[in-house]
Amino acid sequence: MKYGFKTIIALSIAVCVAGCNKKKGYQLPGDAEIIHNNEDQLTQLIIYDVFTPPVASRIYGYSSLASYEAIRFAKPGYSSIVAKLKGFKTPPEPEKGKTYNYTLAATKAFFTVVRKVTFSVDSLDKYENPLYAGFKEKLGDSVFNRSVKFGEEIGKLILARAATDNYIQTRGKPKFLGSNASGKWHPTPPDYLDGVEYCWGTQKTFALDSSAQFSPPPPPPYSDDKNSEYFKQNLEVYNTNKNLSKDQREIAKYWDDNPFVLEHSGHMTFANKKITPGGHWIGITAIACKQTKADAVKTAKAYALTSVAMYDAFICCWQEKYKSEYIRPVTVINDKIDHNWLPLLQTPPFPEYPSGHSTITRSAAVMLTKLFGENFAFQDTSDLRYIGMQRHFKSFVQAADEASISRFYGGIHYRNSVDQGAVQGRQVAEFILKKLNM
């Protein structure tokens, strides 16, 4: 077969273009970036599936632990976290003398768990498939397959523990509608939803001895006396909420983090989806890691420890919530002070005491302070793409303090409840740090 000069030139160009395109195939991100991207994919999935905040904390906890337990072998000096927690079997170790890619193993471990503890997993294919293809092209079959297998083993070990934490037993529970007894919680306006996750206090904790280990003191008891502490705290919420400054309103809305807010317009009802409180602090964890240029192993550890702290904090908080069954401000204020009043924020559907935001944000802040320092200034952009807002903080504790008081400004918590929640969250995180010898 004969080719003309122009044909040969055209074929040469085509071969060159094909070769260049092959070289420009899927480019793997850096190791730390992959860990960040994995967590972000999980956050988007949690938002899409509208998991409750306590359940979201469970998902972050198990998934992030799986990621860390696989990647920790990439760098000397990083020990197992799950070996010091409750109910986990001894994690597997890589085969000596064999080559692994631990970022790939961590990714496989992470999504092995994610795909079992979430719903809309088909949405992950578009993210995972090209990522695995990129790893395979870079590593070759032997290292790729070995790393994937190791990640799967880690993921299965984490899932074995998840199967025993009492979560499945709580899924078939009847509705919790509270009580009409004086001072006790019952569904609140505008939607009068039943109580969320009322069995969460029965969840097996990661580190704490029990869900009641750091129970706060009882809240002010019910009283008809207008001079009582009980009545005064309601009056304080009412007066504060009616006279909020612009900054106080902004703080309340910034930290709302209600994953499913029902909006009403005439006869229409629609929902806005946002990150959970835990998701917000996963975002802050990402900011801290990126700001310090943390490597992949430290990044995975930061996600794991922050998630563990929030998970145990949620369990402690919810144990007390459904033990006290404390009434929400809107119920008392509508009954005793102003029939037409509604708080700035939509009241979440569960008992008031203590504040969940306060508990889990302080637990996360204590953990992040241990990892990154006390005076860690940062611009919190974790909520920017959801509500178009960002704020600057001089430390993690300052951010947690603002998150706490935001619930009081929002009219959905008493001041005592946000204060006691913060104490409980600090106690939880400090206990975990001590247990992990950190």
C-alpha positions as CSV (number, residue, x, y, z in Angstrom):
1,M,0.0,0.0,0.0
2,K,1.4,3.4,-1.0
3,Y,0.9,6.6,1.0
4,G,1.3,10.1,-0.3
5,F,3.4,12.7,1.5
6,K,0.3,14.5,2.8
7,T,-1.1,11.2,4.1
8,I,2.1,10.4,6.0
9,I,2.1,13.9,7.6
10,A,-1.6,13.5,8.6
11,L,-1.0,10.1,10.1
12,S,2.1,11.4,12.0
13,I,0.0,14.2,13.4
14,A,-2.8,11.8,14.4
15,V,-0.3,9.5,16.2
16,C,1.3,12.4,17.9
17,V,-2.1,13.8,19.1
18,A,-3.2,10.4,20.3
19,G,0.1,9.9,22.2
20,C,-0.2,13.4,23.7
21,N,-3.8,12.7,24.7
22,K,-2.8,9.4,26.3
23,K,-0.2,11.3,28.4
24,K,-2.8,13.8,29.3
25,G,-5.1,11.1,30.7
26,Y,-6.7,11.4,34.2
27,Q,-4.3,13.1,36.5
28,L,-4.4,11.9,40.0
29,P,-4.7,14.7,42.6
30,G,-2.2,14.9,45.4
31,D,-2.6,12.4,48.3
32,A,-3.9,14.9,50.8
33,E,-6.2,16.4,48.2
34,I,-7.7,12.9,47.6
35,I,-8.5,12.5,51.3
36,H,-10.2,15.9,51.3
37,N,-12.1,15.1,48.1
38,N,-13.3,11.8,49.6
39,E,-14.7,13.6,52.6
40,D,-16.4,16.3,50.5
41,Q,-18.1,13.6,48.4
42,L,-19.4,12.1,51.6
43,T,-20.7,15.5,52.8
44,Q,-22.6,16.0,49.5
45,L,-24.1,12.5,49.9
46,I,-25.2,13.2,53.4
47,I,-26.8,16.5,52.3
48,Y,-28.6,14.7,49.4
49,D,-29.9,11.9,51.6
50,V,-30.9,14.3,54.4
51,F,-29.5,12.3,57.3
52,T,-30.3,13.6,60.7
53,P,-27.3,15.3,62.5
54,P,-26.7,12.3,64.9
55,V,-26.8,9.8,62.1
56,A,-24.5,12.0,60.0
57,S,-22.0,11.9,62.8
58,R,-22.1,8.1,62.8
59,I,-21.4,8.1,59.0
60,Y,-18.5,10.5,59.3
61,G,-17.1,8.6,62.3
62,Y,-16.9,5.1,60.8
63,S,-15.9,6.3,57.3
64,S,-13.1,8.6,58.6
65,L,-11.8,5.9,60.9
66,A,-11.6,3.5,58.0
67,S,-9.6,6.1,55.9
68,Y,-7.1,6.7,58.7
69,E,-6.6,3.1,59.6
70,A,-5.6,2.3,56.0
71,I,-3.4,5.4,55.4
72,R,-1.5,5.5,58.7
73,F,1.0,2.9,57.4
74,A,2.3,5.5,54.8
75,K,4.2,7.3,57.5
76,P,6.1,6.1,60.6
77,G,4.8,7.1,64.1
78,Y,1.1,6.9,63.5
79,S,-0.6,4.2,65.6
80,S,-4.1,2.7,65.3
81,I,-7.0,4.7,66.7
82,V,-9.5,1.9,66.7
83,A,-7.2,-0.3,68.8
84,K,-7.9,2.1,71.6
85,L,-11.6,2.4,71.1
86,K,-14.5,0.1,72.1
87,G,-15.6,-2.9,70.1
88,F,-13.2,-3.0,67.2
89,K,-11.2,-6.1,66.3
90,T,-7.5,-5.9,65.8
91,P,-7.0,-4.1,62.4
92,P,-5.1,-5.9,59.7
93,E,-1.6,-4.8,58.7
94,P,0.0,-4.7,55.2
95,E,2.1,-7.7,54.2
96,K,5.8,-7.1,54.9
97,G,8.0,-6.7,51.9
98,K,5.1,-5.8,49.6
99,T,4.4,-2.4,48.0
100,Y,1.2,-0.6,48.7
101,N,-0.4,2.7,47.8
102,Y,-1.9,3.7,51.1
103,T,-3.9,6.6,49.7
104,L,-5.7,4.2,47.4
105,A,-6.2,1.8,50.3
106,A,-7.6,4.6,52.4
107,T,-10.0,5.6,49.6
108,K,-11.2,2.0,49.2
109,A,-11.6,1.6,52.9
110,F,-13.5,4.9,53.1
111,F,-15.9,4.1,50.3
112,T,-16.3,0.5,51.4
113,V,-17.9,1.9,54.6
114,V,-19.7,4.8,52.9
115,R,-21.5,2.5,50.5
116,K,-22.9,0.5,53.4
117,V,-24.0,3.4,55.7
118,T,-25.6,5.7,53.1
119,F,-28.3,5.4,50.5
120,S,-27.7,7.1,47.2
121,V,-24.4,5.4,46.5
122,D,-24.9,5.3,42.7
123,S,-23.9,9.0,42.7
124,L,-20.4,8.0,43.9
125,D,-19.6,6.1,40.7
126,K,-18.8,9.2,38.7
127,Y,-16.2,10.2,41.4
128,E,-14.8,6.8,42.2
129,N,-14.5,5.2,38.8
130,P,-12.0,7.6,37.2
131,L,-10.1,7.9,40.5
132,Y,-9.5,4.1,40.6
133,A,-8.7,4.1,36.9
134,G,-6.1,6.8,37.5
135,F,-4.5,4.8,40.3
136,K,-4.5,1.6,38.2
137,E,-2.7,3.4,35.3
138,K,-0.1,4.8,37.7
139,L,0.5,1.7,39.8
140,G,-0.1,-1.3,37.6
141,D,-2.2,-4.3,38.4
142,S,-0.2,-5.9,41.2
143,V,0.1,-2.8,43.5
144,F,-3.3,-1.6,42.6
145,N,-5.0,-4.9,43.5
146,R,-3.0,-5.4,46.7
147,S,-3.9,-1.8,47.9
148,V,-7.6,-2.2,47.1
149,K,-7.7,-5.5,48.9
150,F,-6.1,-4.0,52.0
151,G,-8.5,-1.1,51.9
152,E,-11.5,-3.5,51.7
153,E,-10.2,-5.5,54.7
154,I,-10.0,-2.3,56.7
155,G,-13.5,-1.3,55.6
156,K,-15.0,-4.6,56.5
157,L,-13.4,-4.5,60.0
158,I,-15.0,-1.1,60.5
159,L,-18.3,-2.3,59.3
160,A,-18.2,-5.3,61.6
161,R,-18.1,-2.9,64.5
162,A,-20.9,-0.7,63.0
163,A,-23.1,-3.7,62.9
164,T,-23.0,-4.0,66.7
165,D,-23.6,-0.4,67.8
166,N,-27.4,-0.7,68.2
167,Y,-28.1,1.5,65.2
168,I,-30.2,-1.1,63.3
169,Q,-32.2,-1.8,66.4
170,T,-33.3,1.8,66.6
171,R,-34.6,2.0,63.0
172,G,-37.9,0.4,63.7
173,K,-38.8,2.6,66.6
174,P,-42.3,4.1,66.9
175,K,-42.8,7.9,66.8
176,F,-41.9,10.0,69.8
177,L,-44.5,12.7,70.4
178,G,-43.4,13.8,73.8
179,S,-45.7,14.6,76.7
180,N,-48.3,17.2,77.6
181,A,-47.0,17.2,81.2
182,S,-45.9,20.6,82.5
183,G,-42.4,21.6,81.4
184,K,-42.0,18.6,79.1
185,W,-41.3,18.6,75.3
186,H,-43.9,18.1,72.7
187,P,-43.9,18.9,69.0
188,T,-43.3,22.5,68.1
189,P,-44.6,24.9,65.4
190,P,-44.8,25.4,62.5
191,D,-44.7,21.7,61.5
192,Y,-45.2,19.8,64.8
193,L,-42.8,17.0,63.8
194,D,-42.2,14.0,66.0
195,G,-39.0,13.8,68.1
196,V,-35.8,12.9,66.1
197,E,-33.6,10.0,67.1
198,Y,-35.0,9.5,70.6
199,C,-33.0,6.3,71.0
200,W,-29.7,7.8,70.1
201,G,-28.5,7.7,73.7
202,T,-28.5,3.9,73.4
203,Q,-25.8,4.0,70.7
204,K,-22.5,2.3,71.6
205,T,-20.0,5.1,72.1
206,F,-16.6,4.9,70.5
207,A,-14.6,5.9,73.6
208,L,-16.8,6.9,76.5
209,D,-17.7,4.4,79.2
210,S,-21.4,5.1,78.7
211,S,-23.7,7.7,77.2
212,A,-24.5,9.0,80.7
213,Q,-20.8,9.5,81.7
214,F,-20.9,13.3,81.4
215,S,-24.6,14.0,82.2
216,P,-25.1,17.7,83.0
217,P,-27.0,18.9,86.0
218,P,-30.8,19.0,85.7
219,P,-32.2,22.1,84.0
220,P,-34.4,24.6,86.0
221,P,-37.6,22.7,87.1
222,Y,-41.0,23.7,85.8
223,S,-42.7,26.5,87.8
224,D,-45.8,28.8,87.4
225,D,-44.0,31.4,89.5
226,K,-43.1,34.4,87.2
227,N,-40.1,35.1,89.5
228,S,-38.8,31.5,89.1
229,E,-35.6,30.7,87.1
230,Y,-37.8,28.6,84.8
231,F,-40.0,31.5,83.8
232,K,-37.2,34.1,83.7
233,Q,-35.2,32.0,81.2
234,N,-38.1,32.1,78.8
235,L,-38.5,35.8,79.2
236,E,-34.8,36.2,78.5
237,V,-35.2,34.3,75.2
238,Y,-38.3,36.3,74.2
239,N,-36.8,39.7,75.0
240,T,-33.4,38.9,73.4
241,N,-35.0,37.5,70.3
242,K,-37.2,40.5,69.8
243,N,-34.3,42.9,70.0
244,L,-31.5,41.2,68.1
245,S,-28.7,43.3,66.6
246,K,-27.7,42.8,62.9
247,D,-24.6,40.8,64.0
248,Q,-26.6,38.6,66.4
249,R,-29.0,37.8,63.6
250,E,-26.2,37.0,61.3
251,I,-24.6,34.7,63.9
252,A,-27.8,32.8,64.4
253,K,-28.4,32.2,60.7
254,Y,-24.7,31.4,60.0
255,W,-24.7,28.5,62.5
256,D,-28.2,27.3,61.8
257,D,-26.9,24.1,60.0
258,N,-30.4,22.6,60.0
259,P,-30.1,19.9,57.3
260,F,-33.8,20.1,56.4
261,V,-35.6,23.4,57.0
262,L,-39.2,23.5,55.9
263,E,-40.2,26.8,54.4
264,H,-43.8,28.0,54.0
265,S,-45.2,30.4,51.5
266,G,-49.0,30.6,51.4
267,H,-50.2,27.1,50.8
268,M,-46.8,25.9,49.5
269,T,-44.2,24.1,51.6
270,F,-40.7,23.4,50.4
271,A,-37.4,22.3,51.9
272,N,-33.9,23.7,51.9
273,K,-31.0,21.3,52.3
274,K,-27.8,22.3,54.1
275,I,-24.9,20.7,55.9
276,T,-25.4,19.3,59.3
277,P,-23.6,20.8,62.4
278,G,-21.1,17.9,62.1
279,G,-20.7,18.6,58.4
280,H,-19.8,22.2,59.2
281,W,-17.0,21.1,61.5
282,I,-15.8,18.6,59.0
283,G,-15.5,21.6,56.7
284,I,-13.5,23.5,59.4
285,T,-11.2,20.5,59.8
286,A,-10.5,20.6,56.0
287,I,-9.7,24.3,56.3
288,A,-7.3,23.7,59.1
289,C,-5.5,20.9,57.3
290,K,-5.2,22.9,54.1
291,Q,-4.1,26.0,55.8
292,T,-1.2,24.1,57.5
293,K,-0.5,22.1,54.4
294,A,-1.0,18.9,56.4
295,D,0.0,15.7,54.6
296,A,-2.4,13.0,53.8
297,V,-1.9,11.0,57.0
298,K,-2.3,13.9,59.4
299,T,-5.3,15.0,57.3
300,A,-7.0,11.6,57.7
301,K,-6.2,11.6,61.4
302,A,-7.8,15.0,61.9
303,Y,-11.0,13.9,60.1
304,A,-11.1,10.7,62.2
305,L,-10.5,12.3,65.6
306,T,-12.9,15.2,65.0
307,S,-15.6,12.7,63.9
308,V,-15.0,10.4,66.9
309,A,-15.4,13.4,69.2
310,M,-18.6,14.6,67.6
311,Y,-20.1,11.1,67.5
312,D,-19.6,10.5,71.2
313,A,-20.8,14.0,72.0
314,F,-24.0,13.5,70.1
315,I,-24.7,10.3,72.0
316,C,-24.1,12.0,75.4
317,C,-26.2,15.0,74.4
318,W,-29.1,12.9,73.1
319,Q,-29.1,10.7,76.2
320,E,-29.8,13.8,78.3
321,K,-32.3,15.3,75.8
322,Y,-34.6,12.4,76.0
323,K,-34.0,11.8,79.7
324,S,-35.0,15.4,80.6
325,E,-37.5,15.8,77.8
326,Y,-37.2,19.5,78.4
327,I,-39.7,21.9,76.8
328,R,-38.7,24.3,74.0
329,P,-38.9,28.1,74.5
330,V,-41.5,28.5,71.7
331,T,-44.0,26.3,73.6
332,V,-43.7,28.2,76.9
333,I,-43.6,31.6,75.3
334,N,-46.6,31.0,73.1
335,D,-48.5,29.7,76.1
336,K,-47.4,32.2,78.8
337,I,-46.1,35.3,77.1
338,D,-46.9,35.9,73.4
339,H,-49.3,33.6,71.5
340,N,-48.0,34.8,68.1
341,W,-44.3,34.7,68.7
342,L,-42.0,32.5,66.6
343,P,-38.2,32.3,67.0
344,L,-35.8,33.6,64.4
345,L,-34.7,30.0,63.6
346,Q,-37.0,27.0,63.0
347,T,-37.0,24.9,66.2
348,P,-35.5,21.5,65.6
349,P,-37.8,18.6,66.4
350,F,-36.4,17.2,69.6
351,P,-36.2,18.1,73.3
352,E,-34.3,21.3,74.3
353,Y,-31.7,20.4,77.0
354,P,-28.8,20.5,76.5
355,S,-27.9,22.3,73.2
356,G,-26.7,19.8,70.6
357,H,-24.8,22.5,68.7
358,S,-23.0,23.5,71.9
359,T,-22.0,19.9,72.8
360,I,-20.7,18.8,69.4
361,T,-19.0,22.0,68.4
362,R,-17.1,22.3,71.6
363,S,-16.0,18.6,71.3
364,A,-14.8,19.3,67.8
365,A,-13.1,22.5,68.8
366,V,-11.2,20.8,71.7
367,M,-10.0,18.1,69.3
368,L,-8.9,20.5,66.6
369,T,-7.2,22.7,69.2
370,K,-5.1,19.7,70.3
371,L,-4.1,19.0,66.7
372,F,-3.5,22.6,65.4
373,G,-3.0,24.8,68.4
374,E,-4.9,27.3,70.6
375,N,-4.6,30.5,68.6
376,F,-5.4,29.1,65.2
377,A,-7.0,31.9,63.2
378,F,-9.0,30.9,60.1
379,Q,-11.6,32.1,57.7
380,D,-14.5,29.7,57.9
381,T,-15.7,29.2,54.3
382,S,-17.2,25.8,54.9
383,D,-20.8,27.1,54.5
384,L,-20.1,29.5,51.7
385,R,-21.5,27.4,48.9
386,Y,-24.6,26.5,50.9
387,I,-25.7,29.8,52.4
388,G,-23.3,32.3,50.8
389,M,-21.8,33.3,54.2
390,Q,-18.4,33.1,55.8
391,R,-16.9,34.3,59.1
392,H,-13.4,34.8,60.6
393,F,-12.3,33.3,63.9
394,K,-9.2,33.6,66.0
395,S,-9.5,30.1,67.4
396,F,-11.6,26.9,67.2
397,V,-13.0,27.6,70.7
398,Q,-14.1,31.1,69.6
399,A,-16.0,29.5,66.7
400,A,-17.5,26.9,69.1
401,D,-18.6,29.7,71.5
402,E,-20.3,31.6,68.7
403,A,-22.0,28.4,67.5
404,S,-23.3,27.9,71.1
405,I,-24.7,31.4,71.6
406,S,-26.2,31.3,68.1
407,R,-28.9,28.9,69.4
408,F,-29.8,31.4,72.1
409,Y,-29.9,34.2,69.6
410,G,-32.0,32.0,67.3
411,G,-34.7,31.7,70.0
412,I,-34.5,27.9,70.1
413,H,-32.4,27.3,73.3
414,Y,-32.1,28.8,76.8
415,R,-28.8,30.3,77.8
416,N,-28.2,27.7,80.5
417,S,-28.7,24.9,77.9
418,V,-26.0,26.3,75.6
419,D,-23.6,26.7,78.5
420,Q,-24.1,23.2,79.8
421,G,-23.8,21.8,76.3
422,A,-20.4,23.4,75.9
423,V,-19.3,21.9,79.2
424,Q,-20.4,18.5,78.2
425,G,-18.7,18.7,74.8
426,R,-15.4,19.7,76.4
427,Q,-15.6,16.9,78.8
428,V,-16.2,14.4,76.1
429,A,-13.3,15.5,73.9
430,E,-10.9,15.7,76.9
431,F,-11.8,12.2,77.9
432,I,-11.2,10.9,74.4
433,L,-7.8,12.6,74.2
434,K,-6.8,11.1,77.5
435,K,-7.9,7.6,76.3
436,L,-5.9,8.0,73.2
437,N,-2.8,9.2,75.2
438,M,-2.7,12.5,73.3
